[in-house]
Amino acid sequence: MKYRVVFEQDEDGMFIVTCPALPGCISQGQTRTEAQANIREAISAYLKSLRKHGEFHQA
């Protein structure tokens, strides 16, 4: 599955990235590339947790 993510750069230059479809799924990185890798990992962990608790059913 593909999820839309939103990148923002804070005042310190860190990239903050969120996944609006998954409430509370947020990550960051010093570079956009690092932030992207981190949010992929966060999304994977988020979905794994949903599956574990029986809250995620892929269509």
SULSULMO-V812582 format. One record per pair of residues at least 12 apart in sequence whose C-alpha atoms are under 10 Angstrom apart, sorted by the first residue. I is the first residue (numbers start at 0). J is the second residue. D is the distance in Angstrom with one decimal. If there is no record, write none. Layout:
i=[I I]
j=[J J]
d=[D D]
//
This chain:
i=[0 0 2 2 2 2 2 2 3 3 3 3 3 4 4 4 4 4 4 4 4 4 4 4 5 5 5 5 5 6 6 6 6 6 6 7 7 8 8 8 8 8 11 12 12 12 13 13 13 13 13 13 14 14 14 14 14 14 14 14 14 14 15 15 15 15 15 15 15 15 16 16 16 16 16 16 17 17 17 17 17 18 18 18 18 21 21 21 22 23 24 24 24 24 24 24 25 25 25 25 26 26 26 26 26]
j=[57 58 18 19 20 21 39 42 17 18 19 20 21 16 17 18 19 20 21 24 25 35 38 39 17 18 19 25 35 18 26 27 31 34 35 27 31 27 28 29 30 31 29 28 29 30 27 28 29 30 31 34 26 27 28 29 30 31 32 33 34 35 27 28 29 30 31 34 35 38 28 31 34 35 37 38 34 35 38 41 42 38 39 41 42 42 45 46 45 45 38 41 42 44 45 46 37 38 41 42 38 39 40 41 42]
d=[8.7 9.8 6.9 8.5 7.2 8.8 9.5 8.6 8.7 6.2 7.2 7.5 9.8 6.5 5.5 4.5 6.7 8.6 9.7 9.7 9.3 8.8 8.3 9.6 5.3 6.5 7.7 9.5 9.9 9.2 9.7 8.9 7.9 8.4 8.7 9.3 9.3 9.3 9.7 9.5 9.4 8.9 9.4 9.3 7.2 8.4 6.8 5.9 4.9 6.9 8.5 8.7 8.5 5.4 5.3 6.1 6.3 6.0 9.2 8.6 6.2 9.1 4.4 6.8 8.9 9.6 8.7 6.9 9.4 9.3 8.4 8.9 6.6 7.5 8.8 6.7 9.7 9.9 7.4 9.6 9.5 8.0 9.7 9.4 7.8 7.9 7.9 8.8 9.7 9.2 7.9 6.6 6.7 9.4 7.1 10.0 8.9 6.7 7.2 8.5 5.3 9.0 9.0 6.9 9.4]
//
